[in-house]
Amino acid sequence: MKISLRSARETKGYTINEIAEKLSVSARYLKFLEDNPSLVPAPLALRLSAIYHISVDYIFFE
């Protein structure tokens, strides 16, 4: 089951600005990654999976 990064973020109650700050990236870049999950760099995918408590597999694969 593929989970969108946006829905994972919203389910945890985070704003895009809060997660961008945690990742030390701009909100604009994070929005780009939410719209294009296949372009998420592996290190950021690992950090996102830890923040959202989901497997990296859910970010990239169905």
N, C-alpha and C positions, 0 to 999 in steps of 0.2 A: 504494500500500500504506500503510495507516494504521498508525502505530506508537504504542502507548500511552506516555504520559509515564513511567509507572511502569516499564514494561519497558525503556525507553531508559535510565532512571536505573540500574536494576539491572544492565543489560548493561555499563554503564561502571563498576560497582562502587561507586557512591555510596550513602550512606544518605540518607534523607529530611532528616535534620538537617543534613547537610553541604551539600546543595543549598539548603536554606532559608537557611542562613547565607550562602552565596555570593550569594543573591538579596536578602538583607536582608528576608526575610519569615518568618513563623512556620511551623513544620513543619505545624501544623494547616491553615493557609491553603494551603500547597503540596499537602497531601493532598487538600483540596477541589478544587484545580485539576487534580490527577491524575484525580480522579473525574469532573470536568466540564471536559474540555479545550476545549470551545467557549467557555468563559468566561475563558480565559487572555487577559489584556490583551496587546496587540501588543508593547509593550516587553519584557515578561517572556518572551513567545514567542521574540523575537529572542535574548534572553540564554540561554534554555534550548537553543535550536538551536545556539548557539555552544558551550555547555558539553558537550552531548551529541554534537556533530558530525553533526547531522541537519538537513535542510531544514525550514523552517517549514511547508512544505506537508504534510510527514508528520505534523505535530501536528494540523492541522485537516482535511485532505482525504485521501480514499482514492485 
